[in-house]
Amino acid sequence: MRGFSMLEVLVAFVILALVGTALFRLFSGALNNASAAEDYSRAVLVAESVLAEAAGTPPLREAAQSGNADDGRIEWTTRVTPYIAPQINPDTESGSELMTTRLWRIVAEVRFAGHDGKPRTLTLATVRIGAKDAQ
């Protein structure tokens, strides 16, 4: 009966160690990605929430608000400004001055620390129609 030589056992342990190290790195990377996804998901939820609140609070008027969520880990800012189209036909612009409504642009910006500690920013925006004379 012939057994394994010491060299064969040593090579088998080296191969096992290399495969084990690669698997641990793979699992560690997957955990980091899951943590980053959780951070972004929480930031999106906060941004959607504050955007919906700012857009749903009548009357719409030019304003800015800020605050924090998640025990201060997420900071947010909302801004409501009149919407200005990139290129306006002069006839359309003069006609819109007679209207009692206007478009408002609502922006929610969320700042948070990523899983690596670097600051991250997420911005969501929408456009709503509202009264022109709301001051």
C-alpha positions in Angstrom: 0.0 0.0 0.0 1.3 3.3 -1.0 0.4 6.6 0.8 0.7 10.2 -0.2 4.1 11.8 0.0 4.7 14.9 2.1 5.1 17.0 -1.1 1.7 15.9 -2.4 0.0 16.8 0.9 1.7 20.2 0.9 0.6 21.0 -2.6 -3.0 19.9 -1.8 -3.0 22.3 1.2 -1.6 25.2 -0.9 -4.4 24.6 -3.5 -7.0 24.5 -0.8 -5.7 27.7 0.8 -5.8 29.5 -2.5 -9.3 28.4 -3.3 -10.4 29.3 0.2 -8.9 32.8 0.0 -10.6 33.4 -3.3 -14.0 32.3 -1.9 -13.6 34.6 1.2 -12.7 37.5 -1.0 -15.8 36.8 -3.2 -18.1 36.6 -0.2 -16.6 39.8 1.3 -17.2 41.7 -2.0 -20.7 40.4 -2.1 -21.3 41.7 1.4 -19.9 45.1 0.5 -22.2 45.3 -2.5 -25.2 44.4 -0.4 -24.3 47.1 2.1 -23.9 49.7 -0.7 -27.3 48.6 -2.2 -28.9 49.1 1.2 -27.5 52.6 1.5 -28.7 53.6 -1.9 -32.1 52.1 -1.3 -32.5 54.0 1.9 -31.4 57.2 0.2 -33.9 56.7 -2.6 -36.7 56.1 -0.1 -35.9 59.3 1.7 -35.6 61.3 -1.6 -38.9 59.9 -2.9 -40.6 60.8 0.4 -39.4 64.4 0.7 -40.1 64.9 -3.0 -43.6 63.7 -2.7 -44.2 65.9 0.4 -42.8 69.0 -1.3 -44.8 68.4 -4.5 -48.0 67.6 -2.6 -48.1 70.6 -0.3 -50.3 73.3 -1.9 -49.9 76.0 -2.8 -46.7 75.5 -4.6 -44.4 78.5 -4.3 -40.7 79.2 -4.5 -39.1 77.7 -1.4 -36.3 75.5 0.0 -36.3 73.1 2.9 -33.7 70.8 4.4 -33.5 68.2 7.1 -32.1 64.9 8.0 -33.3 61.3 8.4 -32.0 58.0 9.6 -30.5 59.5 12.8 -28.6 62.1 10.9 -26.9 59.8 8.5 -28.9 61.1 5.5 -29.3 64.8 4.9 -31.9 66.1 2.4 -32.8 69.4 0.7 -35.8 70.2 -1.4 -36.2 73.2 -3.7 -39.3 74.5 -5.5 -38.5 76.8 -8.3 -40.5 78.0 -11.4 -39.9 75.7 -14.3 -38.2 77.4 -17.2 -38.2 75.5 -20.5 -34.9 75.2 -22.2 -36.1 76.8 -25.5 -39.3 78.8 -25.5 -41.1 80.1 -28.6 -41.7 83.8 -28.0 -45.4 83.3 -29.0 -45.8 80.5 -26.4 -44.1 82.6 -23.8 -46.3 85.6 -24.3 -49.4 83.4 -24.3 -48.3 81.7 -21.0 -48.1 85.1 -19.3 -51.9 85.4 -19.5 -52.5 82.0 -17.8 -53.1 81.8 -14.0 -51.1 78.6 -13.7 -47.5 77.8 -14.2 -45.1 74.8 -14.0 -43.0 74.3 -10.9 -39.8 72.3 -10.7 -39.4 70.4 -7.4 -35.9 68.9 -6.7 -35.0 66.6 -3.8 -31.3 66.2 -3.1 -30.1 63.6 -0.7 -26.5 63.3 0.7 -25.2 60.3 2.6 -22.0 58.5 3.3 -21.5 55.4 1.1 -20.3 52.1 2.4 -16.7 53.2 1.7 -17.2 56.4 3.7 -17.1 58.7 0.7 -19.9 61.2 0.4 -22.7 60.3 -2.1 -25.4 62.5 -3.6 -28.7 61.4 -5.1 -31.0 63.9 -6.9 -34.7 63.4 -7.9 -36.8 66.0 -9.7 -40.3 66.4 -10.9 -42.5 69.1 -12.5 -46.0 70.0 -11.1 -48.6 72.5 -12.2 -49.7 75.2 -9.7 -51.0 78.7 -9.3 -48.9 81.4 -10.7 -49.6 84.0 -8.1 -48.8 81.8 -5.0 -46.2 83.9 -3.2 
